[in-house]
Amino acid sequence: MEHGARLDRISAAPAGVSSAPQAEECAAAVLDIVPAAMDALRAATRQHVGEQMSVPQFRCLHFVSREPGCSISDVAAFLGVTMPTASAMVDRLVRAGALRTRSSRDDRRRTQLQLTPAGRARLREIHDGAHADLSLALAQLSPNELRRLYDGLSILRRAFLSP
């Protein structure tokens, strides 16, 4: 099916009509649109990361902010990089003052990662800039479309973030 046509067909059906899409059609629509949405998110983020930090370093900081106390191997797994690559990245972020390390109380060989106040501030700055860019892109939608988008995102949140 042509890019976007699947989602257009789904959104054209009135609520409560028996031709409501099945889970398989919704999954196909998510696979159709999420990559484009992620591209827009990455582009907005990339604009605000700046020269001092790479996008993978930003992703590392963001991961550590969501998983305080995580290890370098957790970062490597999340980023899909080798341990030496993750270790070098963490070292650069520690030297830049964005992260701090400490030995785990349970296993002194395991390093735990924490955001510093400077790292938290940098992450907030990047987030706020990307948020402003995405808001501008979404401002072209009507109030009704924004409501439907918000409702759909709430449903995705429940489907993918619920325990």
Steps between C-alpha positions, in 0.01 A plus 500: 500500500625850420682684784241668721199358314445234767479761775275723288258209449498420871443859608218543245278240669256660746525392863284201585473375140539123465786544251728611785858390437629186663819481705696386193393806300584731790842335537564556129394866533734548800786347300411734214500830691729455802824502296403837347409637843832374639686664211335833589583449868864416420532803273353731764729353765808514274446874446526563874776257595759741366868460429610394850302176507414225254150358459614165648636691803162672533328161479737372770413793728130450436529129580687568826235758596231231459711224660703659782761262635523310172831347394721556200386161365138624528598805293676277244193278467267798466713673236589176320873562528794306641610533862820687403295750295253553786784530751677764289175693460432491874859613569452801269171590670664468843787728391243747361326505839171353376528161674654369816592142583508308822571142593198287576453414865413142401786444255795739512599391146172642367488872425172682549422814300322814616421829327667805649310828537688625190399187306140542611503866391648412158241226451222746592635758253504248214156368595351851515641590158373180338163548671469849350586368151247216523235741632551716191456198273181393680357854505379448143242248624146602590386487864296189418802330339717590800240346735487181292881484488522548876238230559684263266832564676331429834385166362852421374638592842258256666580226245878529519585646840259315726638218714 
